[in-house]
């Protein structure tokens, strides 16, 4: 078995595990089932990717969305890992080829939709190669009491029983109440799992609720003032998405839209425009985003209040995934409550997996959740404290990084970035003293990403570029100490980035 710490450094460019990761990795490598409840951006994928690379055999990752699979596989390939996905985006020929290669042991990690687990084509794969680990991403989808129930997840336990040897199973989610956690353990058949719940706090996120008279003007003002390079605007309905997207484009802000009423081709094209930074703003319903790993989203605006805190925190949490400061703004009006009541009354009826009695229970639960979401929008105290207490986590009375703590009109503050190893003595201010170098690195990243055919953040995150600009590594060894720079990426991109960094260091007398 390979050393997990060495894998973490070599493939992913991190010198230490984040809270919760070490326990979950250790549990899986010891042959235990695990349940990881980690907030969005806390590195859930590391918890199963490191064990996958540490041992023989193939790891299966059961995932609910095509976008998530494509994102994760692209990132793994860039990091030097042989990975593939099996889902409906592949043509019959592509699927057949991928399954043949999987059966021959080409891939170390395979992402698969839950609905494909029990197909004969995939059964040939599991009969041909040893499965060392099964990871269930977005595990709350197994529970009808979760906000994203997916009936296909109920087949996972049956699938595990078809395997010649049951491997360790890891279940991972960002938002799970105690009821949903019990469902995950029971419905997936987890056996005495190691459980790690690291808490829900995201210190880099600034929260604010605004109650504008004119939401469109407020949104335009926010986007113009902040000028985010990447932002998501969530709306409650398709009509609102289309209306807001049209308004933004008419005002000269490049935006694309995403909702279930668009064709599959339109959704893919718009999502790619956003992921590849051709459009800085995505306007979407909650159909967009679960599993989206775009690390450089610096603002999430909710144009309408969501139905519950679970959905809000999951969607807002798509901001600042790389640890950089980011803003989560909710534009509230009383009409939002009316819209959500309508959606609740009609939503449960569409779920054919529920009995009539269960539908009534779901509606009552959703109405209670809506009430608590509305309380958040009218809270006078710390917004972060409200969120954490909702999820059962103690919290101080003030966070000094939300609209209520800082007072109306204040927009948050910058947070210190973690510095590894020999860079510790460098001053934090250097990160912001070299904006021209940071922009030059962003330009280089965009060019290299286009050449590789991947989104820019898959090459390096914004946070990694900030560290490069602030810490000015000029050797390969120093570059490897930047958070997020692993050996495969250093070999692939290090020469180009070091050229820019050395040139800057020479011109400014730093060498």
ABEGO torsion letter per residue (X at the ends): XBBAAAAAAAAAGBABBBBGAAAAAAAAAAGBBBBBBBBBGAGAAAAAAAAAAABBEBBBBBBABAAAAAAAAAAAAAAGBBBBBBBAABBAAAAAAAAAAAAAGABABBBBBAAAAABAAAAAAAAABBBABBBBBGAAAABAABAABBAAAAAAAAAAAABABBBBBBBBBABBBAAAAAAAAAAAGBBGBBBBBAEABBAABBBBBBBBABAAAAAAAAAAAAGBABBBBBBABAAAAAAAAAAAAAAGBBBBBBBAABBAAAAAAAAAAAAAGABABBBBBAABGBGBABAABABBBBABBBABAAAAAAAAAABGAAGBBBBBBBBBBAAAAAAAAAAAAAAAAABAABBAAAAAAAAAAAAAAAAAAAAAAABABBAAAAAAAAAGBBBBABAGABAAAAEBGBAEBBBBBBBBEAAAABBAAAAAABAAAAAAAAAAAAAAAAAAGBBAAAABBAAAAAAAAAAGBABAAAAAABBGBBAAAAAAAAAAAAAAAAAAAAAAGAX
